[in-house]
Amino acid sequence: MTLAYIICRDAVEAEKISLRLLKKRLIACANIVPIRSMYRWKGKLMNEAENVIIAKTNEKNFNKVVSEVRKIHSYEIPCILKIGSSANKDFEKWADKEMK
């Protein structure tokens, strides 16, 4: 199992991206969580409310997830991280079925 960790401008964008990935069967499910992000952007310190998608996918689909997110994401440079993980067998079986 692979987790795609995707930062979004707000909950609306996170839902839009999650639905697109679900409809294309590139992810099995997505959790959307409000977060506070602090970073430097173009020489300025930022402190922003954002939302993160934690999407359950697999190694095979990860590059497709990145490609789809880039097509519709509002950020110039979206944060899309791949996190390797493992899950209980029943969940992995369910997730694999949802991504077919």
N, C-alpha and C positions, 0 to 999 in steps of 0.2 A: 504494500500500500504506500502511496505517496500523498503527501499533503501539499496543496498549493496555497500559499499564504499571500493574499492579495490585498493591498491597501487601496481604499476607495475614498473619494471626496466626501460621500455621505451615504446614508442608508438607501436612498433611491438608486444611486449608481450601483451600489453593492447588490441590490435586488435584481437590477437589470442584467448585470453581468452573470450573476448566479443562475437566473432563469435561462439565459442564452446557453450557458454551459450544460445545464440540465437537459434542455430540449435537444441539444446536439449529442447527448449521452457521453459527454467527455468527463463528467463527474457523477458520482453517485449521490452526493448530498453536499450542502453548504451550510456552515454556521456563519452568521453575520453578527459581529460584536462591535459596539462602540468603543473607541479608543481615543487617547490623547497622544499626539505625535509631536516630538520636538526634534528639529533638524535645521541644518543650514541650507538655504536655497538661494542661489545667485547672490551670495555675499550677505544675506540677511538671515538672522535667527528667526525661526518659525515655531509657533506653539499653536497647533491646530487640532480641532476635533475632527476625527475621521472615523471610518468604519473598516474593519478587516473582515475579509472572507477567508474562512478556513475550509477549503474544498477537498473532499476525499476523492482521489483519482488514482491512477496507476502510472507506472513508469512509461508505458506505451503511449498514454494520452497526454503526458505533461507538456510536450512541445506544442501540441495542438491547442491545449489550454492557453499557453502563452500567446500563441498567434491570435486566437479569438479575443482574448482580453485586450491585446494591443489594438485591435480593429475598432473597439468602441470605448476604450478608457479615455477619460477626460485629461489625464495627466500627460505631460510631455514625456516623462520618464516614469512609467508605473513601476511600483515595487511588486515583483512576482517572484516569490521564493519557493524553492522545492525543498521539502522536508521529508526525508525518509522515515518511515514508521512501520510498525507492524500492528496487527489487530487480531482479535479473536477470530477463529475460523468461520464461525457463523456470519459475522459481520463482513468479512472479506468475501465470502461466497455471495452474500446479498449484494455487495457493492459491485462485484464483477458482473453479476446478472444485470444490474441497472445500467452498466456502461456498455452493454451489447446492443 
